[in-house]
Amino acid sequence: QVQLVESGGGLVQPGGSLRLSCAASGSIFSIYHMDWYRQAPGKQRELVATITTGGSTNYADSVKGRFSISRDNTNNTVYLQMNSLEPEDTAVYYCNAHRLGRKLDFWGQGTQVTVSS
């Protein structure tokens, strides 16, 4: 079992930056692939960024060049650095930990990000 707690969301103006954090506990963090998802009102949840156990990363086309995912296995935390934020980035952002083809799959409670002037 993995418990995930996101933090760092808030209100930011267009063009601004935020860094989201997701603190994990309850299991060995380093053996889990970590994802950030987001869900905007009235839309389906979408994958934003992925970082594997080996540190490889992948991003949705909509955030490439603006967002960066990283992990700190010593402190059991995954981060999402978000730069050049746009109103379209407004959503609840969720942290996800998974392994074994998602046979083990855990979610955080989400953190709200609002981009508005």
HELIX and SHEET records of a PDB file:
HELIX    1   1 PHE A   29  ILE A   31  5                                   3    
HELIX    2   2 PRO A   87  ASP A   89  5                                   3    
SHEET    1   A 4 GLN A   3  SER A   7  0                                        
SHEET    2   A 4 LEU A  18  SER A  25 -1                                        
SHEET    3   A 4 THR A  77  MET A  82 -1                                        
SHEET    4   A 4 PHE A  67  ASP A  72 -1                                        
SHEET    1   B 6 GLY A  10  VAL A  12  0                                        
SHEET    2   B 6 THR A 111  VAL A 115  1                                        
SHEET    3   B 6 ALA A  91  ARG A  99 -1                                        
SHEET    4   B 6 HIS A  33  GLN A  39 -1                                        
SHEET    5   B 6 GLU A  46  ILE A  51 -1                                        
SHEET    6   B 6 THR A  57  TYR A  59 -1                                        
SHEET    1   C 4 GLY A  10  VAL A  12  0                                        
SHEET    2   C 4 THR A 111  VAL A 115  1                                        
SHEET    3   C 4 ALA A  91  ARG A  99 -1                                        
SHEET    4   C 4 LEU A 104  TRP A 107 -1                                        
END                                                                             
